[in-house]
Amino acid sequence: MPPRILAPLIGEPLPLDLANTRPQPGRGVSDAFATVDGLGQWLTAESDRLPSVRISEVTRKRVVVLRQHVGAALDAIVRGGRPPGSAIDALNEALRRAPSYAQLAWTSSGPHVDTIRSGDHDSQLLATIADSAVEYLTSDLALATRQCEAPDCEMLFSPTHPRRRWCSPTVCGNRTRVARYYERHRDS
C-alpha cells in the first residue's frame, strides 16, 4: 500500500495550504499547528508567500483561530454555500489590524511596487494570510475548489485539470485505485 500523507500538502493556493494543515482524525493526521515548531515548519515551507516572523505560542494560537475561519469559509464554498459571517468578520478583523499600502521602488531593473503592512509582526502575518484568503474567496478559483475524493481524506485542492479528483494523484489517487482493483479481484 502506498505511504500515507502525514504532512500537509504544499503548493495549492495559500488559503488551501492553510486549511489543509487541519487535523484529520479519521486519517491519522494530527494538527500541523499543534506546536510552535509545527507552525514554524509550515511557515518555512511557505516562506516565499508569507513574511518571516518570530513565532510564539500567542502567534500559534492566533494563526490556528484564523485557520479555523478560513477553513470554515472554504468548506462552505465547497458545499456550494456561503461562508459564515463569523469567518468573514475574522478575515476583515485580521486585515484591519495590519493595513497595507503600495510603495513605489526603483531599482537597476526598473520600477516595481512593494506592498507594505503596518502593525506588529503577528498582525502582519495574519493580515497577509487573510488578504490571500480574501483574494482567493473572491476569485473564480474558489468556486472550483474541491475536497479530495479519497474516502478518508478531507484535503482541499484547486483542480489544475477538470478531471482531477484527488489532492495527490500519487498518494490518494493511487491508494483509491489500488483499493478498487483489490475489491474487483478479491472474489476472483
C-alpha positions in Angstrom: 0.0 0.0 0.0 1.4 3.5 -0.9 2.6 5.7 2.0 0.0 8.0 3.6 0.4 11.7 3.5 1.2 12.6 7.1 2.2 16.2 6.5 0.1 18.8 4.8 0.4 19.3 1.1 2.2 22.4 -0.1 1.7 24.1 -3.4 -2.0 24.9 -3.6 -3.2 28.5 -3.2 -2.2 29.7 0.3 -5.6 29.5 1.8 -5.9 25.9 0.8 -2.4 25.1 2.1 -3.5 26.7 5.4 -6.8 24.8 5.6 -5.0 21.5 4.8 -3.0 21.8 8.0 -6.1 21.0 10.0 -6.2 17.6 11.8 -7.9 14.7 10.0 -8.5 12.2 12.9 -10.0 9.5 10.6 -6.9 9.5 8.5 -4.5 9.6 11.4 -3.3 13.1 10.5 -2.7 15.4 13.5 -2.9 19.1 13.7 0.2 20.5 11.9 0.0 23.6 14.1 -0.3 21.7 17.4 3.1 23.1 18.4 5.0 26.3 17.7 7.6 24.1 15.9 4.9 22.7 13.6 3.7 26.2 12.7 7.4 27.2 12.2 7.9 24.3 9.7 4.8 25.3 7.7 5.9 29.0 7.7 9.3 27.9 6.4 7.7 25.9 3.7 5.6 28.9 2.8 8.4 31.5 3.2 8.1 32.6 -0.4 4.5 33.8 0.3 4.5 34.9 3.9 6.5 37.3 6.0 9.1 36.0 8.3 8.1 36.3 12.0 9.3 35.2 15.3 6.8 32.6 16.4 5.4 32.4 19.9 2.6 30.4 21.5 0.4 33.5 21.1 1.2 33.6 17.4 0.4 29.9 17.0 -3.0 30.4 18.7 -3.9 33.4 16.6 -3.0 31.5 13.4 -5.0 28.5 14.5 -8.1 30.7 15.1 -7.7 32.4 11.7 -7.2 28.9 10.1 -10.5 27.8 11.6 -12.3 30.7 9.9 -10.5 30.3 6.6 -11.3 26.6 6.7 -15.0 27.3 7.5 -15.2 29.7 4.6 -13.6 27.2 2.2 -15.7 24.3 3.5 -18.9 26.4 2.8 -17.8 27.2 -0.7 -17.0 23.5 -1.5 -20.5 22.6 -0.3 -22.0 25.3 -2.6 -22.9 27.6 0.3 -22.0 31.0 1.7 -19.1 31.5 4.2 -20.3 32.0 7.7 -20.5 35.6 8.9 -18.0 34.9 11.7 -15.4 33.8 9.1 -15.9 37.0 7.1 -15.7 39.1 10.3 -12.5 37.3 11.3 -10.8 37.9 7.9 -11.8 41.6 8.0 -10.5 42.0 11.5 -7.2 40.5 10.6 -6.9 42.9 7.6 -7.8 45.9 9.8 -5.0 45.1 12.3 -2.3 45.5 9.6 -3.4 47.7 6.8 -1.3 47.8 3.7 -0.2 50.4 1.3 1.7 50.4 -2.0 5.1 51.8 -2.2 7.0 52.6 -5.4 10.6 51.4 -5.6 13.0 51.9 -8.5 16.0 49.6 -8.8 18.5 48.9 -11.6 16.0 46.6 -13.2 13.3 49.3 -13.2 10.2 50.2 -11.3 8.2 47.9 -9.1 5.6 48.3 -6.4 6.1 46.8 -2.9 3.2 46.2 -0.5 4.0 47.5 2.9 2.0 46.5 6.0 1.8 48.4 9.2 1.2 46.7 12.6 3.1 44.3 14.7 4.7 41.2 13.2 1.9 38.8 14.2 -0.7 41.2 12.8 1.3 41.5 9.5 1.4 37.7 9.2 -2.3 37.3 9.9 -3.2 40.1 7.5 -1.1 38.6 4.8 -2.9 35.2 5.3 -6.3 37.0 5.4 -5.5 39.0 2.3 -4.6 35.8 0.4 -7.9 34.2 1.6 -10.0 37.2 0.6 -8.3 37.3 -2.8 -8.9 33.5 -3.3 -12.5 33.6 -2.0 -13.4 36.3 -4.4 -11.8 34.6 -7.4 -13.3 32.1 -9.8 -10.9 29.5 -8.4 -12.8 29.4 -5.2 -15.9 28.1 -6.9 -13.8 25.3 -8.4 -12.3 24.2 -5.0 -12.8 20.6 -4.3 -12.4 18.1 -1.5 -10.3 15.0 -2.2 -12.5 12.1 -3.3 -10.4 9.5 -1.3 -12.7 8.1 1.3 -10.6 9.0 4.3 -9.2 12.4 3.0 -10.5 15.8 3.7 -7.8 17.9 2.0 -8.9 20.6 -0.3 -7.4 21.4 -3.7 -7.9 23.7 -6.7 -8.2 21.5 -9.7 -5.5 22.2 -12.3 -7.3 19.8 -14.6 -11.1 19.5 -14.8 -10.9 15.7 -14.2 -8.7 16.0 -11.1 -10.3 14.1 -8.2 -7.6 13.7 -5.5 -5.4 16.1 -3.5 -2.5 13.9 -4.6 -2.8 11.6 -7.6 0.3 9.7 -6.5 -0.9 9.1 -2.9 -4.7 9.4 -2.5 -5.4 8.6 -6.2 -3.1 5.6 -6.3 -4.4 4.3 -2.9 -8.0 4.6 -4.2 -7.2 2.8 -7.5 -5.4 0.0 -5.6 -8.4 -0.4 -3.3 -10.7 -0.6 -6.3 -8.5 -3.1 -8.0 -8.3 -5.2 -4.9 -12.1 -5.1 -4.4 -12.7 -6.2 -8.0 -10.3 -9.1 -7.8 -10.9 -10.2 -4.3 -13.6 -12.7 -5.2 -11.9 -13.8 -8.4 
